[in-house]
Amino acid sequence: MIRLVAAVAVIALLALVSVFIGVGDVSWHALVSPGPDEQALQVLLISRIPRLLAVLLVGTSLGVAGLILQMLARNRFVEPATVGAADSAGLGLLVATLLMPQLPVLGKMLVAAAFSLAGTALFLLILRRIPLRSVLIVPLVGLVLGSVFDSVTTFFAYRSDLLQSVNAWKTGDFSNVLRGRYELLWVTFGLTCAAYFAADRFTVAGMGESFTTNLGMRYSRIVALGLLIVSLITGLVVVTVGMVPFLGLLVPNLVSMFLGDNTRRSLPWVAVGGAGFVLLCDVLGRVVRFPYEIPGATIAGVAGSVLFLSLLMRRDARVG
């Protein structure tokens, strides 16, 4: 508990630093002695604080979604970006944009979540029908399935002149987050809390269907709950800021190296670690080429891909 509190304190310090980084002048001096238009205070309240909250919510929820998927698939190499969940959510968002252009953001989120749920369920169904002779087959199946969804999305986006929008959905970018355009992400916080309350069930489900059934639990219901949480989180994130790749892979694996596979014990660390990782990537993206900005998802993708390759080359890689 002490270490967790210390980690939260470090993230809080980094969050305090992040609100003062940017082209706009938001310094202590500007806030204490504002000008006639109070520009510094407006930038802080309208842009910097909403952006900070969006970063923390996305990092927390995607890390937890990755942990749930790894328990359900019993494989440490899966997360929303490697099982087709993110790509199918993007396809759903494109369908909503083409067929229901007047649909509000909440409606588009529900459509994206429904497609994400269907894509993730299809992934798990495929896993049940193929012999898993190697732990590496699982992420490969997910990547192939995601590529299929991505190809369909790209084809129809090209025909509809929406490729630029699709590329924005694929890359998480927090630079456009403003007050009034991120509040749906608070739903992901509620979903994260729901995942914590069901953490013990996900731990049991990670032991396999037979083990779960022998304990008197309904394996299908636990899987359905996990898929619902993952799909809603993925749909919300894709609609609001775009996808952050490899986050759900990186953080749960790092946490499991120290805390094992107990979901209830690991989940708070995964949530804190995910928030800190995305926040660090966002800060680096703003300072590497200041005053220009590199999307935080790009920084996260580079770091996550390096970890993914290192995990693939580990000799002691194992399922679950």
C-alpha positions, 0 to 999 in steps of 0.5 A: 500500500505504501508503494502504491501511494508513493506511485500515485504521488509521483504521478500527481507530481508529473500531472502538476508539471504537465499542466504548465507545458505547452505553447500557451503561457500558463505559469504561476506568475500568469495565474497569480497576476492575470491580464484583463482577459484572464487568458492563462486561467481560461487555457488552464480550465478549458484545455490543460485540465481536461487534457490531463483528466483525459490522459489519466482516464484513458491510461487507467481504463486501457490498462485494465481492459488489457488485463481483463483480456489477458485473463480471459484469453489466458495469454499475456500477449493480447490487448485491445489493439492486438485482438481486433477490438480497436479495429472493429471499434473503428469500423463501427465508428465509420459505419455510424458516420456513414449511415447515421451522420447526425447521431450524437457522440453517445450513439456513435460510442455505443455503435463502436462498442457494439462492433468492438464487442462483436470483434472481441467475441469473434476473436475468442470464438476463433481461439476455441476452434484452433489448436493452440500449440504455441503461445504466439498463435494467440496474438498472431490470430488477433493481429490477422483479425484486426488487419481484416477489420482495418482493411474493410475500414480503409476500403470504405473510408477511401470510397467515402473520402474519410481516410483522414478521419480514420487515421485520426481514430487509429492514433490517440491524440490528446491535443484536441481535448477540450472541456465539453469534449472528453466527459464521456471518458468518465464512464470508463472510470465507472467501468474500471471500478466495476472491473475491480469489484469483479476482479476475483471472478476474472482471476478464476476465469483465467484458470480455465472453463473447467476450473470455473465450472467446478467452483460453481461459477458460470464461465460464460457470464464472466466472459460476457461481463469481461467482454462488455467492459473491454468493448465499452472502454475501447469504444469510448476511447476510440470515439473520444481520443483515438486508440493508444496501442500496446498500453494494455500489453505493456502495463499488465505484463510489467505488473504481473512480473512483480505481483503475479496473476491475482487480478484484485491485487494487480488491478490498482497497480495496472490502473496507476501504471497505465495512467502514469505511462500515458501521462509520461508519453503525453509529456514527452510528446510535448517537449521532444520537439517543442513548440511542435507536438508528437501524439502521445500514442506515437510515443506509447506505440514505440515503447510498447512495440519494443516491449512486445518484441522483448516479450516475444523473445522471452524463453519463459513466455507462458500462457496466462 
